[in-house]
Every structure is written in C-alpha cells, then in structure tokens.
C-alpha cells in the first residue's frame, strides 16, 4: 500500500504500524481499544435483521480488556455493550 508514497512517509506509516502491533505505548493501546470498540459500534448500527446467531452471541466484554487502560474508553465500551444488550433483548 505504501509503494507509491515517498520513502519518509512509508517509513512513518511502517513505524506507526509496528508501534500499534507491539502495543508498547499508551497511544498504541488507546488506538487498539478504539479499534475494538468501533467494531462493536459498527455491529450495533447494522439492522438487527442482518444479525445471525453468532452475532447475537457476540461476547459482551469483547473490548473490555483493551478499554481498561482509560476511564473514558471503559465508559465508551460500556455504552456500546449496553446498546448491544438492548438490541438483543428487544430483537430490534
């Protein structure tokens, strides 16, 4: 994906991706948490009629271990998971 970019930009993107994968910095851990939480929001936005049985059994605390690093992330994850629970309870 970076083959058409200037070398310095390619290096920067590669370094950021490595940082994300290694999870050694708080910034990388925040991005990972947001990545996991966002998947849940995307899932919740989808119409319930599109959910299959696997979707309905999606682990409630899927992003919990990633969001524990920050109170805001914990709250965001909690809101997301409550939304999911309500959708399942109401079948909507």
PyMOL Python script that loads the backbone (N, CA, C, O; Angstrom):
from pymol import cmd

cmd.read_pdbstr("""\
ATOM      1  N   UNK A   1       0.817  -1.202   0.000  1.00  0.00           N
ATOM      2  CA  UNK A   1       0.000   0.000   0.000  1.00  0.00           C
ATOM      3  C   UNK A   1       0.856   1.258   0.000  1.00  0.00           C
ATOM      4  O   UNK A   1       0.422   2.304  -0.483  1.00  0.00           O
ATOM      5  N   UNK A   2       2.022   1.168   0.518  1.00  0.00           N
ATOM      6  CA  UNK A   2       2.839   2.375   0.630  1.00  0.00           C
ATOM      7  C   UNK A   2       3.826   2.531  -0.526  1.00  0.00           C
ATOM      8  O   UNK A   2       4.614   3.478  -0.527  1.00  0.00           O
ATOM      9  N   UNK A   3       3.806   1.643  -1.492  1.00  0.00           N
ATOM     10  CA  UNK A   3       4.809   1.662  -2.562  1.00  0.00           C
ATOM     11  C   UNK A   3       4.786   2.943  -3.391  1.00  0.00           C
ATOM     12  O   UNK A   3       5.806   3.300  -3.981  1.00  0.00           O
ATOM     13  N   UNK A   4       3.682   3.630  -3.454  1.00  0.00           N
ATOM     14  CA  UNK A   4       3.599   4.866  -4.237  1.00  0.00           C
ATOM     15  C   UNK A   4       3.914   6.116  -3.416  1.00  0.00           C
ATOM     16  O   UNK A   4       3.946   7.223  -3.954  1.00  0.00           O
ATOM     17  N   UNK A   5       4.144   5.941  -2.128  1.00  0.00           N
ATOM     18  CA  UNK A   5       4.416   7.081  -1.252  1.00  0.00           C
ATOM     19  C   UNK A   5       5.907   7.386  -1.186  1.00  0.00           C
ATOM     20  O   UNK A   5       6.736   6.518  -1.458  1.00  0.00           O
ATOM     21  N   UNK A   6       6.246   8.626  -0.824  1.00  0.00           N
ATOM     22  CA  UNK A   6       7.654   8.950  -0.604  1.00  0.00           C
ATOM     23  C   UNK A   6       8.223   8.088   0.530  1.00  0.00           C
ATOM     24  O   UNK A   6       7.493   7.669   1.428  1.00  0.00           O
ATOM     25  N   UNK A   7       9.501   7.837   0.479  1.00  0.00           N
ATOM     26  CA  UNK A   7      10.139   6.936   1.443  1.00  0.00           C
ATOM     27  C   UNK A   7       9.939   7.385   2.885  1.00  0.00           C
ATOM     28  O   UNK A   7       9.696   6.552   3.758  1.00  0.00           O
ATOM     29  N   UNK A   8      10.036   8.690   3.150  1.00  0.00           N
ATOM     30  CA  UNK A   8       9.886   9.150   4.536  1.00  0.00           C
ATOM     31  C   UNK A   8       8.472   8.880   5.061  1.00  0.00           C
ATOM     32  O   UNK A   8       8.303   8.550   6.235  1.00  0.00           O
ATOM     33  N   UNK A   9       7.470   9.015   4.212  1.00  0.00           N
ATOM     34  CA  UNK A   9       6.100   8.737   4.622  1.00  0.00           C
ATOM     35  C   UNK A   9       5.883   7.233   4.793  1.00  0.00           C
ATOM     36  O   UNK A   9       5.190   6.801   5.715  1.00  0.00           O
ATOM     37  N   UNK A  10       6.465   6.456   3.919  1.00  0.00           N
ATOM     38  CA  UNK A  10       6.413   4.998   4.049  1.00  0.00           C
ATOM     39  C   UNK A  10       7.026   4.568   5.371  1.00  0.00           C
ATOM     40  O   UNK A  10       6.470   3.726   6.076  1.00  0.00           O
ATOM     41  N   UNK A  11       8.168   5.144   5.704  1.00  0.00           N
ATOM     42  CA  UNK A  11       8.832   4.811   6.970  1.00  0.00           C
ATOM     43  C   UNK A  11       7.957   5.189   8.165  1.00  0.00           C
ATOM     44  O   UNK A  11       7.846   4.427   9.126  1.00  0.00           O
ATOM     45  N   UNK A  12       7.339   6.363   8.101  1.00  0.00           N
ATOM     46  CA  UNK A  12       6.495   6.811   9.209  1.00  0.00           C
ATOM     47  C   UNK A  12       5.296   5.876   9.399  1.00  0.00           C
ATOM     48  O   UNK A  12       4.976   5.486  10.522  1.00  0.00           O
ATOM     49  N   UNK A  13       4.650   5.529   8.310  1.00  0.00           N
ATOM     50  CA  UNK A  13       3.500   4.627   8.398  1.00  0.00           C
ATOM     51  C   UNK A  13       3.924   3.257   8.915  1.00  0.00           C
ATOM     52  O   UNK A  13       3.237   2.666   9.747  1.00  0.00           O
ATOM     53  N   UNK A  14       5.041   2.758   8.431  1.00  0.00           N
ATOM     54  CA  UNK A  14       5.560   1.465   8.888  1.00  0.00           C
ATOM     55  C   UNK A  14       5.881   1.507  10.369  1.00  0.00           C
ATOM     56  O   UNK A  14       5.568   0.565  11.097  1.00  0.00           O
ATOM     57  N   UNK A  15       6.492   2.573  10.821  1.00  0.00           N
ATOM     58  CA  UNK A  15       6.825   2.716  12.247  1.00  0.00           C
ATOM     59  C   UNK A  15       5.566   2.789  13.111  1.00  0.00           C
ATOM     60  O   UNK A  15       5.508   2.184  14.182  1.00  0.00           O
ATOM     61  N   UNK A  16       4.575   3.519  12.649  1.00  0.00           N
ATOM     62  CA  UNK A  16       3.317   3.605  13.403  1.00  0.00           C
ATOM     63  C   UNK A  16       2.615   2.253  13.460  1.00  0.00           C
ATOM     64  O   UNK A  16       2.059   1.882  14.494  1.00  0.00           O
ATOM     65  N   UNK A  17       2.640   1.524  12.358  1.00  0.00           N
ATOM     66  CA  UNK A  17       2.015   0.197  12.345  1.00  0.00           C
ATOM     67  C   UNK A  17       2.754  -0.740  13.300  1.00  0.00           C
ATOM     68  O   UNK A  17       2.119  -1.508  14.023  1.00  0.00           O
ATOM     69  N   UNK A  18       4.072  -0.688  13.312  1.00  0.00           N
ATOM     70  CA  UNK A  18       4.867  -1.512  14.226  1.00  0.00           C
ATOM     71  C   UNK A  18       4.549  -1.158  15.670  1.00  0.00           C
ATOM     72  O   UNK A  18       4.411  -2.042  16.515  1.00  0.00           O
ATOM     73  N   UNK A  19       4.434   0.134  15.954  1.00  0.00           N
ATOM     74  CA  UNK A  19       4.083   0.597  17.305  1.00  0.00           C
ATOM     75  C   UNK A  19       2.721   0.045  17.714  1.00  0.00           C
ATOM     76  O   UNK A  19       2.544  -0.416  18.842  1.00  0.00           O
ATOM     77  N   UNK A  20       1.770   0.093  16.801  1.00  0.00           N
ATOM     78  CA  UNK A  20       0.428  -0.440  17.063  1.00  0.00           C
ATOM     79  C   UNK A  20       0.503  -1.941  17.357  1.00  0.00           C
ATOM     80  O   UNK A  20      -0.092  -2.412  18.328  1.00  0.00           O
ATOM     81  N   UNK A  21       1.210  -2.675  16.548  1.00  0.00           N
ATOM     82  CA  UNK A  21       1.316  -4.121  16.711  1.00  0.00           C
ATOM     83  C   UNK A  21       2.017  -4.509  18.018  1.00  0.00           C
ATOM     84  O   UNK A  21       1.629  -5.482  18.665  1.00  0.00           O
ATOM     85  N   UNK A  22       3.032  -3.762  18.402  1.00  0.00           N
ATOM     86  CA  UNK A  22       3.800  -4.086  19.617  1.00  0.00           C
ATOM     87  C   UNK A  22       3.063  -3.690  20.892  1.00  0.00           C
ATOM     88  O   UNK A  22       3.308  -4.274  21.948  1.00  0.00           O
ATOM     89  N   UNK A  23       2.172  -2.715  20.814  1.00  0.00           N
ATOM     90  CA  UNK A  23       1.365  -2.279  21.956  1.00  0.00           C
ATOM     91  C   UNK A  23       2.209  -1.849  23.162  1.00  0.00           C
ATOM     92  O   UNK A  23       1.842  -2.118  24.306  1.00  0.00           O
ATOM     93  N   UNK A  24       3.326  -1.188  22.907  1.00  0.00           N
ATOM     94  CA  UNK A  24       4.214  -0.770  23.996  1.00  0.00           C
ATOM     95  C   UNK A  24       3.937   0.645  24.482  1.00  0.00           C
ATOM     96  O   UNK A  24       4.365   1.015  25.575  1.00  0.00           O
ATOM     97  N   UNK A  25       3.232   1.438  23.691  1.00  0.00           N
ATOM     98  CA  UNK A  25       2.952   2.817  24.092  1.00  0.00           C
ATOM     99  C   UNK A  25       1.467   2.967  24.443  1.00  0.00           C
ATOM    100  O   UNK A  25       0.615   2.203  23.988  1.00  0.00           O
ATOM    101  N   UNK A  26       1.195   3.973  25.263  1.00  0.00           N
ATOM    102  CA  UNK A  26      -0.208   4.221  25.623  1.00  0.00           C
ATOM    103  C   UNK A  26      -1.011   4.590  24.382  1.00  0.00           C
ATOM    104  O   UNK A  26      -2.164   4.181  24.239  1.00  0.00           O
ATOM    105  N   UNK A  27      -0.404   5.361  23.489  1.00  0.00           N
ATOM    106  CA  UNK A  27      -1.104   5.750  22.269  1.00  0.00           C
ATOM    107  C   UNK A  27      -1.523   4.523  21.458  1.00  0.00           C
ATOM    108  O   UNK A  27      -2.642   4.464  20.950  1.00  0.00           O
ATOM    109  N   UNK A  28      -0.639   3.565  21.342  1.00  0.00           N
ATOM    110  CA  UNK A  28      -0.946   2.344  20.592  1.00  0.00           C
ATOM    111  C   UNK A  28      -2.058   1.555  21.274  1.00  0.00           C
ATOM    112  O   UNK A  28      -2.919   0.982  20.606  1.00  0.00           O
ATOM    113  N   UNK A  29      -2.038   1.527  22.593  1.00  0.00           N
ATOM    114  CA  UNK A  29      -3.082   0.802  23.330  1.00  0.00           C
ATOM    115  C   UNK A  29      -4.437   1.507  23.210  1.00  0.00           C
ATOM    116  O   UNK A  29      -5.474   0.847  23.138  1.00  0.00           O
ATOM    117  N   UNK A  30      -4.432   2.839  23.190  1.00  0.00           N
ATOM    118  CA  UNK A  30      -5.680   3.589  23.006  1.00  0.00           C
ATOM    119  C   UNK A  30      -6.244   3.308  21.615  1.00  0.00           C
ATOM    120  O   UNK A  30      -7.443   3.074  21.468  1.00  0.00           O
ATOM    121  N   UNK A  31      -5.396   3.332  20.608  1.00  0.00           N
ATOM    122  CA  UNK A  31      -5.855   3.053  19.250  1.00  0.00           C
ATOM    123  C   UNK A  31      -6.417   1.641  19.154  1.00  0.00           C
ATOM    124  O   UNK A  31      -7.445   1.431  18.510  1.00  0.00           O
ATOM    125  N   UNK A  32      -5.763   0.676  19.781  1.00  0.00           N
ATOM    126  CA  UNK A  32      -6.248  -0.713  19.770  1.00  0.00           C
ATOM    127  C   UNK A  32      -7.620  -0.794  20.445  1.00  0.00           C
ATOM    128  O   UNK A  32      -8.525  -1.459  19.940  1.00  0.00           O
ATOM    129  N   UNK A  33      -7.770  -0.122  21.574  1.00  0.00           N
ATOM    130  CA  UNK A  33      -9.058  -0.126  22.279  1.00  0.00           C
ATOM    131  C   UNK A  33     -10.145   0.484  21.408  1.00  0.00           C
ATOM    132  O   UNK A  33     -11.235  -0.075  21.291  1.00  0.00           O
ATOM    133  N   UNK A  34      -9.857   1.625  20.796  1.00  0.00           N
ATOM    134  CA  UNK A  34     -10.845   2.266  19.924  1.00  0.00           C
ATOM    135  C   UNK A  34     -11.178   1.385  18.725  1.00  0.00           C
ATOM    136  O   UNK A  34     -12.325   1.341  18.280  1.00  0.00           O
ATOM    137  N   UNK A  35     -10.193   0.699  18.217  1.00  0.00           N
ATOM    138  CA  UNK A  35     -10.404  -0.223  17.103  1.00  0.00           C
ATOM    139  C   UNK A  35     -11.386  -1.319  17.499  1.00  0.00           C
ATOM    140  O   UNK A  35     -12.304  -1.630  16.741  1.00  0.00           O
ATOM    141  N   UNK A  36     -11.203  -1.901  18.667  1.00  0.00           N
ATOM    142  CA  UNK A  36     -12.080  -2.975  19.141  1.00  0.00           C
ATOM    143  C   UNK A  36     -13.481  -2.453  19.470  1.00  0.00           C
ATOM    144  O   UNK A  36     -14.479  -3.099  19.154  1.00  0.00           O
ATOM    145  N   UNK A  37     -13.547  -1.285  20.104  1.00  0.00           N
ATOM    146  CA  UNK A  37     -14.844  -0.703  20.463  1.00  0.00           C
ATOM    147  C   UNK A  37     -15.616  -0.319  19.205  1.00  0.00           C
ATOM    148  O   UNK A  37     -16.828  -0.520  19.129  1.00  0.00           O
ATOM    149  N   UNK A  38     -14.920   0.225  18.233  1.00  0.00           N
ATOM    150  CA  UNK A  38     -15.559   0.665  16.990  1.00  0.00           C
ATOM    151  C   UNK A  38     -16.223  -0.494  16.263  1.00  0.00           C
ATOM    152  O   UNK A  38     -17.284  -0.322  15.663  1.00  0.00           O
ATOM    153  N   UNK A  39     -15.615  -1.667  16.309  1.00  0.00           N
ATOM    154  CA  UNK A  39     -16.217  -2.849  15.688  1.00  0.00           C
ATOM    155  C   UNK A  39     -17.604  -3.093  16.289  1.00  0.00           C
ATOM    156  O   UNK A  39     -18.556  -3.400  15.572  1.00  0.00           O
ATOM    157  N   UNK A  40     -17.701  -2.953  17.594  1.00  0.00           N
ATOM    158  CA  UNK A  40     -18.985  -3.124  18.267  1.00  0.00           C
ATOM    159  C   UNK A  40     -20.003  -2.078  17.834  1.00  0.00           C
ATOM    160  O   UNK A  40     -21.172  -2.400  17.618  1.00  0.00           O
ATOM    161  N   UNK A  41     -19.567  -0.826  17.708  1.00  0.00           N
ATOM    162  CA  UNK A  41     -20.494   0.220  17.255  1.00  0.00           C
ATOM    163  C   UNK A  41     -20.976  -0.065  15.836  1.00  0.00           C
ATOM    164  O   UNK A  41     -22.162   0.086  15.543  1.00  0.00           O
ATOM    165  N   UNK A  42     -20.076  -0.473  14.961  1.00  0.00           N
ATOM    166  CA  UNK A  42     -20.474  -0.810  13.591  1.00  0.00           C
ATOM    167  C   UNK A  42     -21.503  -1.943  13.604  1.00  0.00           C
ATOM    168  O   UNK A  42     -22.487  -1.922  12.864  1.00  0.00           O
ATOM    169  N   UNK A  43     -21.255  -2.910  14.448  1.00  0.00           N
ATOM    170  CA  UNK A  43     -22.164  -4.045  14.577  1.00  0.00           C
ATOM    171  C   UNK A  43     -23.534  -3.574  15.058  1.00  0.00           C
ATOM    172  O   UNK A  43     -24.560  -4.005  14.533  1.00  0.00           O
ATOM    173  N   UNK A  44     -23.550  -2.700  16.043  1.00  0.00           N
ATOM    174  CA  UNK A  44     -24.805  -2.206  16.606  1.00  0.00           C
ATOM    175  C   UNK A  44     -25.588  -1.336  15.629  1.00  0.00           C
ATOM    176  O   UNK A  44     -26.818  -1.295  15.674  1.00  0.00           O
ATOM    177  N   UNK A  45     -24.891  -0.659  14.770  1.00  0.00           N
ATOM    178  CA  UNK A  45     -25.549   0.202  13.780  1.00  0.00           C
ATOM    179  C   UNK A  45     -26.302  -0.637  12.752  1.00  0.00           C
ATOM    180  O   UNK A  45     -27.332  -0.213  12.228  1.00  0.00           O
ATOM    181  N   UNK A  46     -25.782  -1.826  12.468  1.00  0.00           N
ATOM    182  CA  UNK A  46     -26.426  -2.698  11.476  1.00  0.00           C
ATOM    183  C   UNK A  46     -27.823  -3.081  11.941  1.00  0.00           C
ATOM    184  O   UNK A  46     -28.061  -3.278  13.133  1.00  0.00           O
ATOM    185  N   UNK A  47     -28.731  -3.183  11.002  1.00  0.00           N
ATOM    186  CA  UNK A  47     -30.092  -3.587  11.315  1.00  0.00           C
ATOM    187  C   UNK A  47     -30.082  -4.968  11.968  1.00  0.00           C
ATOM    188  O   UNK A  47     -29.365  -5.866  11.526  1.00  0.00           O
ATOM    189  N   UNK A  48     -30.870  -5.127  13.005  1.00  0.00           N
ATOM    190  CA  UNK A  48     -30.883  -6.382  13.765  1.00  0.00           C
ATOM    191  C   UNK A  48     -31.265  -7.575  12.887  1.00  0.00           C
ATOM    192  O   UNK A  48     -30.829  -8.697  13.144  1.00  0.00           O
ATOM    193  N   UNK A  49     -32.061  -7.347  11.874  1.00  0.00           N
ATOM    194  CA  UNK A  49     -32.470  -8.440  10.989  1.00  0.00           C
ATOM    195  C   UNK A  49     -31.286  -9.041  10.232  1.00  0.00           C
ATOM    196  O   UNK A  49     -31.380 -10.151   9.708  1.00  0.00           O
ATOM    197  N   UNK A  50     -30.182  -8.312  10.177  1.00  0.00           N
ATOM    198  CA  UNK A  50     -28.989  -8.829   9.490  1.00  0.00           C
ATOM    199  C   UNK A  50     -28.099  -9.652  10.413  1.00  0.00           C
ATOM    200  O   UNK A  50     -27.149 -10.284   9.952  1.00  0.00           O
ATOM    201  N   UNK A  51     -28.396  -9.653  11.715  1.00  0.00           N
ATOM    202  CA  UNK A  51     -27.580 -10.399  12.672  1.00  0.00           C
ATOM    203  C   UNK A  51     -27.889 -11.886  12.567  1.00  0.00           C
ATOM    204  O   UNK A  51     -29.053 -12.279  12.493  1.00  0.00           O
ATOM    205  N   UNK A  52     -26.845 -12.715  12.561  1.00  0.00           N
ATOM    206  CA  UNK A  52     -27.075 -14.154  12.640  1.00  0.00           C
ATOM    207  C   UNK A  52     -26.854 -14.609  14.082  1.00  0.00           C
ATOM    208  O   UNK A  52     -26.588 -13.785  14.958  1.00  0.00           O
ATOM    209  N   UNK A  53     -26.959 -15.890  14.329  1.00  0.00           N
ATOM    210  CA  UNK A  53     -26.833 -16.397  15.709  1.00  0.00           C
ATOM    211  C   UNK A  53     -25.464 -16.076  16.309  1.00  0.00           C
ATOM    212  O   UNK A  53     -25.366 -15.802  17.506  1.00  0.00           O
ATOM    213  N   UNK A  54     -24.423 -16.105  15.505  1.00  0.00           N
ATOM    214  CA  UNK A  54     -23.094 -15.743  16.013  1.00  0.00           C
ATOM    215  C   UNK A  54     -23.050 -14.285  16.453  1.00  0.00           C
ATOM    216  O   UNK A  54     -22.444 -13.950  17.470  1.00  0.00           O
ATOM    217  N   UNK A  55     -23.699 -13.423  15.675  1.00  0.00           N
ATOM    218  CA  UNK A  55     -23.749 -12.005  16.040  1.00  0.00           C
ATOM    219  C   UNK A  55     -24.457 -11.804  17.374  1.00  0.00           C
ATOM    220  O   UNK A  55     -24.048 -10.974  18.186  1.00  0.00           O
ATOM    221  N   UNK A  56     -25.508 -12.559  17.589  1.00  0.00           N
ATOM    222  CA  UNK A  56     -26.309 -12.415  18.813  1.00  0.00           C
ATOM    223  C   UNK A  56     -25.577 -12.968  20.040  1.00  0.00           C
ATOM    224  O   UNK A  56     -25.928 -12.647  21.175  1.00  0.00           O
ATOM    225  N   UNK A  57     -24.569 -13.791  19.806  1.00  0.00           N
ATOM    226  CA  UNK A  57     -23.796 -14.320  20.931  1.00  0.00           C
ATOM    227  C   UNK A  57     -22.432 -13.641  21.046  1.00  0.00           C
ATOM    228  O   UNK A  57     -21.561 -14.107  21.780  1.00  0.00           O
ATOM    229  N   UNK A  58     -22.252 -12.541  20.318  1.00  0.00           N
ATOM    230  CA  UNK A  58     -21.027 -11.735  20.369  1.00  0.00           C
ATOM    231  C   UNK A  58     -20.686 -11.454  21.823  1.00  0.00           C
ATOM    232  O   UNK A  58     -21.523 -10.932  22.560  1.00  0.00           O
ATOM    233  N   UNK A  59     -19.470 -11.790  22.250  1.00  0.00           N
ATOM    234  CA  UNK A  59     -19.129 -11.613  23.675  1.00  0.00           C
ATOM    235  C   UNK A  59     -19.357 -10.183  24.168  1.00  0.00           C
ATOM    236  O   UNK A  59     -18.897  -9.216  23.561  1.00  0.00           O
ATOM    237  N   UNK A  60     -20.062 -10.082  25.259  1.00  0.00           N
ATOM    238  CA  UNK A  60     -20.403  -8.767  25.806  1.00  0.00           C
ATOM    239  C   UNK A  60     -19.154  -7.955  26.134  1.00  0.00           C
ATOM    240  O   UNK A  60     -19.130  -6.740  25.937  1.00  0.00           O
ATOM    241  N   UNK A  61     -18.133  -8.616  26.629  1.00  0.00           N
ATOM    242  CA  UNK A  61     -16.933  -7.898  27.053  1.00  0.00           C
ATOM    243  C   UNK A  61     -15.789  -7.990  26.043  1.00  0.00           C
ATOM    244  O   UNK A  61     -14.619  -7.974  26.426  1.00  0.00           O
ATOM    245  N   UNK A  62     -16.120  -8.084  24.775  1.00  0.00           N
ATOM    246  CA  UNK A  62     -15.118  -8.242  23.731  1.00  0.00           C
ATOM    247  C   UNK A  62     -13.999  -7.201  23.820  1.00  0.00           C
ATOM    248  O   UNK A  62     -12.828  -7.556  23.689  1.00  0.00           O
ATOM    249  N   UNK A  63     -14.327  -5.950  24.036  1.00  0.00           N
ATOM    250  CA  UNK A  63     -13.326  -4.887  24.062  1.00  0.00           C
ATOM    251  C   UNK A  63     -12.881  -4.530  25.473  1.00  0.00           C
ATOM    252  O   UNK A  63     -12.042  -3.649  25.656  1.00  0.00           O
ATOM    253  N   UNK A  64     -13.437  -5.208  26.469  1.00  0.00           N
ATOM    254  CA  UNK A  64     -13.173  -4.830  27.851  1.00  0.00           C
ATOM    255  C   UNK A  64     -11.685  -4.826  28.190  1.00  0.00           C
ATOM    256  O   UNK A  64     -11.187  -3.863  28.773  1.00  0.00           O
ATOM    257  N   UNK A  65     -10.978  -5.882  27.836  1.00  0.00           N
ATOM    258  CA  UNK A  65      -9.564  -5.952  28.211  1.00  0.00           C
ATOM    259  C   UNK A  65      -8.733  -4.852  27.548  1.00  0.00           C
ATOM    260  O   UNK A  65      -7.670  -4.489  28.051  1.00  0.00           O
ATOM    261  N   UNK A  66      -9.210  -4.328  26.431  1.00  0.00           N
ATOM    262  CA  UNK A  66      -8.486  -3.250  25.757  1.00  0.00           C
ATOM    263  C   UNK A  66      -8.851  -1.884  26.330  1.00  0.00           C
ATOM    264  O   UNK A  66      -8.032  -0.965  26.315  1.00  0.00           O
ATOM    265  N   UNK A  67     -10.069  -1.750  26.833  1.00  0.00           N
ATOM    266  CA  UNK A  67     -10.536  -0.448  27.301  1.00  0.00           C
ATOM    267  C   UNK A  67     -10.175  -0.160  28.754  1.00  0.00           C
ATOM    268  O   UNK A  67     -10.398   0.949  29.238  1.00  0.00           O
ATOM    269  N   UNK A  68      -9.626  -1.137  29.446  1.00  0.00           N
ATOM    270  CA  UNK A  68      -9.302  -0.965  30.867  1.00  0.00           C
ATOM    271  C   UNK A  68      -8.221   0.075  31.134  1.00  0.00           C
ATOM    272  O   UNK A  68      -8.006   0.451  32.286  1.00  0.00           O
ATOM    273  N   UNK A  69      -7.551   0.536  30.119  1.00  0.00           N
ATOM    274  CA  UNK A  69      -6.439   1.467  30.310  1.00  0.00           C
ATOM    275  C   UNK A  69      -6.883   2.897  30.572  1.00  0.00           C
ATOM    276  O   UNK A  69      -6.070   3.741  30.951  1.00  0.00           O
ATOM    277  N   UNK A  70      -8.179   3.179  30.370  1.00  0.00           N
ATOM    278  CA  UNK A  70      -8.635   4.568  30.464  1.00  0.00           C
ATOM    279  C   UNK A  70     -10.121   4.601  30.830  1.00  0.00           C
ATOM    280  O   UNK A  70     -10.906   3.819  30.294  1.00  0.00           O
ATOM    281  N   UNK A  71     -10.506   5.486  31.725  1.00  0.00           N
ATOM    282  CA  UNK A  71     -11.903   5.575  32.166  1.00  0.00           C
ATOM    283  C   UNK A  71     -12.849   5.933  31.025  1.00  0.00           C
ATOM    284  O   UNK A  71     -13.954   5.399  30.942  1.00  0.00           O
ATOM    285  N   UNK A  72     -12.421   6.827  30.155  1.00  0.00           N
ATOM    286  CA  UNK A  72     -13.270   7.196  29.024  1.00  0.00           C
ATOM    287  C   UNK A  72     -13.503   5.991  28.117  1.00  0.00           C
ATOM    288  O   UNK A  72     -14.626   5.754  27.672  1.00  0.00           O
ATOM    289  N   UNK A  73     -12.456   5.240  27.846  1.00  0.00           N
ATOM    290  CA  UNK A  73     -12.590   4.047  26.994  1.00  0.00           C
ATOM    291  C   UNK A  73     -13.494   3.005  27.654  1.00  0.00           C
ATOM    292  O   UNK A  73     -14.290   2.348  26.983  1.00  0.00           O
ATOM    293  N   UNK A  74     -13.365   2.865  28.952  1.00  0.00           N
ATOM    294  CA  UNK A  74     -14.247   1.941  29.677  1.00  0.00           C
ATOM    295  C   UNK A  74     -15.704   2.362  29.532  1.00  0.00           C
ATOM    296  O   UNK A  74     -16.573   1.527  29.282  1.00  0.00           O
ATOM    297  N   UNK A  75     -15.969   3.649  29.687  1.00  0.00           N
ATOM    298  CA  UNK A  75     -17.333   4.162  29.560  1.00  0.00           C
ATOM    299  C   UNK A  75     -17.850   3.981  28.135  1.00  0.00           C
ATOM    300  O   UNK A  75     -18.990   3.563  27.933  1.00  0.00           O
ATOM    301  N   UNK A  76     -17.028   4.292  27.166  1.00  0.00           N
ATOM    302  CA  UNK A  76     -17.413   4.134  25.772  1.00  0.00           C
ATOM    303  C   UNK A  76     -17.756   2.678  25.470  1.00  0.00           C
ATOM    304  O   UNK A  76     -18.749   2.393  24.799  1.00  0.00           O
ATOM    305  N   UNK A  77     -16.938   1.770  25.963  1.00  0.00           N
ATOM    306  CA  UNK A  77     -17.200   0.347  25.776  1.00  0.00           C
ATOM    307  C   UNK A  77     -18.484  -0.068  26.491  1.00  0.00           C
ATOM    308  O   UNK A  77     -19.272  -0.844  25.950  1.00  0.00           O
ATOM    309  N   UNK A  78     -18.697   0.439  27.688  1.00  0.00           N
ATOM    310  CA  UNK A  78     -19.910   0.112  28.441  1.00  0.00           C
ATOM    311  C   UNK A  78     -21.162   0.582  27.691  1.00  0.00           C
ATOM    312  O   UNK A  78     -22.145  -0.153  27.600  1.00  0.00           O
ATOM    313  N   UNK A  79     -21.125   1.794  27.162  1.00  0.00           N
ATOM    314  CA  UNK A  79     -22.251   2.322  26.385  1.00  0.00           C
ATOM    315  C   UNK A  79     -22.517   1.427  25.174  1.00  0.00           C
ATOM    316  O   UNK A  79     -23.660   1.083  24.875  1.00  0.00           O
ATOM    317  N   UNK A  80     -21.461   1.070  24.505  1.00  0.00           N
ATOM    318  CA  UNK A  80     -21.569   0.210  23.335  1.00  0.00           C
ATOM    319  C   UNK A  80     -22.193  -1.137  23.688  1.00  0.00           C
ATOM    320  O   UNK A  80     -23.081  -1.617  22.982  1.00  0.00           O
ATOM    321  N   UNK A  81     -21.735  -1.739  24.765  1.00  0.00           N
ATOM    322  CA  UNK A  81     -22.232  -3.055  25.144  1.00  0.00           C
ATOM    323  C   UNK A  81     -23.670  -3.007  25.657  1.00  0.00           C
ATOM    324  O   UNK A  81     -24.431  -3.954  25.461  1.00  0.00           O
ATOM    325  N   UNK A  82     -24.045  -1.901  26.317  1.00  0.00           N
ATOM    326  CA  UNK A  82     -25.438  -1.743  26.758  1.00  0.00           C
ATOM    327  C   UNK A  82     -26.366  -1.613  25.554  1.00  0.00           C
ATOM    328  O   UNK A  82     -27.467  -2.162  25.544  1.00  0.00           O
ATOM    329  N   UNK A  83     -25.914  -0.889  24.553  1.00  0.00           N
ATOM    330  CA  UNK A  83     -26.686  -0.747  23.323  1.00  0.00           C
ATOM    331  C   UNK A  83     -26.917  -2.122  22.704  1.00  0.00           C
ATOM    332  O   UNK A  83     -28.031  -2.450  22.295  1.00  0.00           O
ATOM    333  N   UNK A  84     -25.868  -2.912  22.641  1.00  0.00           N
ATOM    334  CA  UNK A  84     -25.950  -4.263  22.082  1.00  0.00           C
ATOM    335  C   UNK A  84     -26.950  -5.126  22.857  1.00  0.00           C
ATOM    336  O   UNK A  84     -27.787  -5.809  22.267  1.00  0.00           O
ATOM    337  N   UNK A  85     -26.848  -5.083  24.195  1.00  0.00           N
ATOM    338  CA  UNK A  85     -27.767  -5.871  25.032  1.00  0.00           C
ATOM    339  C   UNK A  85     -29.220  -5.482  24.771  1.00  0.00           C
ATOM    340  O   UNK A  85     -30.086  -6.350  24.656  1.00  0.00           O
ATOM    341  N   UNK A  86     -29.491  -4.174  24.677  1.00  0.00           N
ATOM    342  CA  UNK A  86     -30.857  -3.706  24.425  1.00  0.00           C
ATOM    343  C   UNK A  86     -31.376  -4.206  23.069  1.00  0.00           C
ATOM    344  O   UNK A  86     -32.535  -4.604  22.947  1.00  0.00           O
ATOM    345  N   UNK A  87     -30.512  -4.179  22.066  1.00  0.00           N
ATOM    346  CA  UNK A  87     -30.923  -4.666  20.753  1.00  0.00           C
ATOM    347  C   UNK A  87     -31.303  -6.133  20.819  1.00  0.00           C
ATOM    348  O   UNK A  87     -32.298  -6.546  20.225  1.00  0.00           O
ATOM    349  N   UNK A  88     -30.516  -6.921  21.536  1.00  0.00           N
ATOM    350  CA  UNK A  88     -30.801  -8.348  21.645  1.00  0.00           C
ATOM    351  C   UNK A  88     -32.089  -8.569  22.432  1.00  0.00           C
ATOM    352  O   UNK A  88     -32.934  -9.370  22.031  1.00  0.00           O
ATOM    353  N   UNK A  89     -32.241  -7.866  23.546  1.00  0.00           N
ATOM    354  CA  UNK A  89     -33.450  -8.035  24.366  1.00  0.00           C
ATOM    355  C   UNK A  89     -34.715  -7.664  23.609  1.00  0.00           C
ATOM    356  O   UNK A  89     -35.748  -8.315  23.765  1.00  0.00           O
ATOM    357  N   UNK A  90     -34.638  -6.638  22.804  1.00  0.00           N
ATOM    358  CA  UNK A  90     -35.822  -6.167  22.065  1.00  0.00           C
ATOM    359  C   UNK A  90     -35.945  -6.803  20.687  1.00  0.00           C
ATOM    360  O   UNK A  90     -36.930  -6.581  19.982  1.00  0.00           O
ATOM    361  N   UNK A  91     -34.960  -7.585  20.308  1.00  0.00           N
ATOM    362  CA  UNK A  91     -34.938  -8.179  18.955  1.00  0.00           C
ATOM    363  C   UNK A  91     -35.112  -7.125  17.863  1.00  0.00           C
ATOM    364  O   UNK A  91     -35.848  -7.328  16.898  1.00  0.00           O
ATOM    365  N   UNK A  92     -34.439  -6.026  18.028  1.00  0.00           N
ATOM    366  CA  UNK A  92     -34.535  -4.960  17.032  1.00  0.00           C
ATOM    367  C   UNK A  92     -33.175  -4.433  16.726  1.00  0.00           C
ATOM    368  O   UNK A  92     -33.035  -3.525  15.907  1.00  0.00           O
TER     369      UNK A  92
END
""", "prot")
cmd.dss("prot")
cmd.show_as("cartoon", "prot")
cmd.util.cbc("prot")
cmd.orient("prot")
